[in-house]
Each structure stands twice: as C-alpha cells, then as structure tokens.
Amino acid sequence: MLSTLIPIFPLPNIVLFPGVFLPLHVFEDRYRAMVKDTLAEDRLIGMTLLRPGWDQNADGQPAVYPVGCVGLISHIEELEDGRYNLVLRGVEKFRISREEELTRTYRRAAVDYLEEQMTAADREAVRRQRHTLERLLSVVSDGPDQPFPSNLSDDEVINALAQYLDLEPVERQALLEQDGVARRCSALIELLEMKAMAQGQPPDRGLIH
C-alpha cells in the first residue's frame, strides 16, 4: 500500500504520468535531504507542478497544482559531491488533501490516490483512437507515419506522449488531470488538432473523431 504522507518535489516544467520514467538531477540541499530520507523509507516522491507566479515565492512554499503523480525511485546514482542522478517510475496519480507544516527542509503532503482503471469500453475506445493519434502526430511533427512499438500498451503510449511531447507544462497538467487514460487520449488528440491548425496544417478531416 502506498504511503499517504509523501514528500513533494515541486518543479515549474515537469509533469509525471503513471507508468512513465523520468530522469532527474537533484542538486539543491533540501532535495538531497529529501532523496536521502526517501531511500531510507519507501523510495516514493510526489511530483507536482508549480503554479504560474511561483518565482515570486521561490524560497517559501509557492503554490502547486493539487493533482500530481507519485514516483518510485527505480535507479539512483549518488555523485561524489552529494548530488544525485535518479530515475523515477510514475506509479499513481494523487490529489493533495493538505500540506504538512514545514518541519523538514522539504515539503510533505497528505494525499488521496486517484487510481486509473480502464474498463473494457475504455480499452476499445483507446484502441480505436491510437491509429488516429499516430497519424495526427505525423502531421504535427512532420515525421514519418510509423506506428508505435507494438510492445507498448495503449495506456503506456498515451501517458508517455503526454509527458514527453513538446507541450506547455499547463497543457501536460491538464492531461494528467483527465479522468482516466481514455479521456486523456481524447484530450491529447484535441490538443494536437489545435496545434496542427495553428501551424497552418489542418489535419485530414478523416482524423477527427
């Protein structure tokens, strides 16, 4: 069972998704302490996105979006000067219910987990949309029209695209907050359609579901 009191790592430009890997370089003293404590406990870190204007309160507790994703440290390298290179694997979405009073150098929060379960209908909907998404990506990126690796599940594909496509942080956050992978897939398609039109490349109407 996942701990419901977790350290949170707020960043201005990173959103973690379930099932996706995220490399991080940790250099600030407060987050070095967080990693050290986490390694001695359950290896879980909650990734949260800072709200716009965070830099006006960078040394305090700037506001974060309440929905984030907890990650498990799957790889760790401690450097000679105390910095860390690590890899997180996204595990589960959460919603912050309250932040703990600051008793450590880093922030901790009580969270409620938001498990994303896919019904048979969800899986069928995503399966139908996956080809649409592949075709639309080739329009937006001007890349080859090639399918994703067949060994990736539909939810892995959708979450990886949401995390790593060239999107604004707030766009990624909106995708994370979608209620499940099927709705995230639909929202991602709509977002890419808008980007294609903004680039003067209206997608084939046959792509629009």
N, C-alpha and C positions, 0 to 999 in steps of 0.2 A: 504494500500500500504506500502511495506517495505521501510524503510529509505535507501537511497543510500550512506549515510555517517555513517559508523558504527565503533565502537571500535573493534579492532582486538586483539585476545588473542593468540599469537604465542607459540606453545609448540613443543618439539622435538620428541614426540612419539604418538601424538593423532591426529586422523583424524575423523571429524564428518560427518555423512551422513544424508540426508533428511529423516525425519520420525523416526529417531533413538534417543533414550535417552542417555544422557551422564552425569554421576555424576562427579562433580568437587569439589575439596577442594581448596579454594582461601586463600592464606596466605600472599603473598607479598603485601607491602603497595600500590604499583602502581595499582595492580589489585583489591585490596579492594576498592580503589577510583573509578576504572572503574565500579565495580559492583554497588557501591552506586549511581553513576551518571546514570547508565543504569536503575536502579529501578525507578529513578525519571523521566525517559523518556519512551522508548518503550520496555525495557527489552530484547533487542537484543544484541547479542555478536557474532562477526565473528571469528570462529575458523580457524586458519591457521597453517600449518606445517612448522617448521623451516628447512631451507636447511642445508645439511651437512656442518660442519665448524662453525656453529652458536656459539659454545662455545668460539671461538676466539674473539667474539664481544658481549658477553652476556649482558654487561651493556649498550650497544648502541642500534642500530637498526639492528640486524642481518637479513640477507636476508630470506624471506619466499617464499614458492611456491605461485604463483599468484591465484590459484584456491583454494577456501575454501568453508565452509558452515556456514551460519548464523544460530544461535540457539536462541530460545526463552526461557527465564528463566521460567520454569514451577513449580519449587519448590525452596524455599530459606529458609535457617536457618542461622541466624546471631549468632555467638558464643560470649561469654562474652568478649573475648579479641579482638573482631573486625574481626576475621576471618569469612569466610562464607563456608557453605556446600550448594551446589546448584545442581540442575539438569537442563540441557539444553535439549530441544527437537529440533532436526535438522529441519529446515524449508526449506531452499533453497540454492542451490549452487550459488557461485558468483565468479567473476573474478575481481581482484583489477585493477582499472584503474590508480590510483595514490594514494600515501600516503600523508596525510595532514602533513604540517610542524608541528613538535612536539611542541604543545602549552600546553599539559597536561602531566601528569606523565606516561600516557599510549599512545599507538599508535592508530590512527584512519585512515581509508582509504575510499576513494570514490570507489564504486563497481558497477559493472553491474551484474544483476542477470541472471542466466542460468537455466531457467525453464526446468524441465524434464517432458515432456509429453509422454505418452505411446499411440501409435496407436493400433488399433485392431491387426495388424500384429505383433507388439512388444509383446502384451499380449499373443498371441498364441505361439510365439517363446519362451517366458519365461515359459509359462505353460508346454511346451514340455521339456524344459531343467531342470525344477525343480526336476523331479524324478532323472535325471542324476546327479544332484548336490547332492541330498540326498544320493544316492548310493556311489558317489565318496567320500563324507565326511566320510562315514563309513569305507572306505579303508584307508584314510589318518589318521583318528583319532583312528582307531581300536575300534570304538564304535559300539553300536547296530544299525542295519539298520532299523531305525524308521523314519516315516515321521515327518515333522514339524507340529506344531499345525495348524489345519485347519482354525482357525480364523484369521491367519496372511495372508495378501495379498502377492502376489508374490513379489512386489517391497519392502515390509517391510522385507521379508525373505532375499532377496538379499542384501539390504543395511545393515541389522543387521549382516549378516555373514561377509560382507566386513569390518565392523567396529570392530567386536569382535573376529574373528578368529585369531589364532596365526600367524600373518603376520608381515613382516617388515614394519615400517612406510612408506617407499618409495613405497612399494607394495600397501598399502592402498591408498596412494596418487594417484598412477596410476589408481586404480579402481575408485576413486572419479572423476578423470578427464575424464573417459569414457563418450561418448556422449549418455547418457541415460541408463536406467536400463537394457534393453535387451543386449546392448553391455557390460555392467558391468557384467552381468550374464555369458556371453561367456568368458570374460576375467578371471573371477573368476574360471570357470571350467578349463581353460587352465593352470592357475596358480596352481591349486590343482593337476592337472595331472602331472605337472613337479615336484611338491613336493612328490607325491606318487612314482614317478620313482626314485627320489633322495634318497628315503628311502628304495629302493630296493623292492617296492611293485607296480609293473606296474599294473595300473587299467585294469580291463576286457576291451578288445577292444570294447565290446558292449557298454561301457560307453562313448566312444569318438564319438562325434557328427560329 
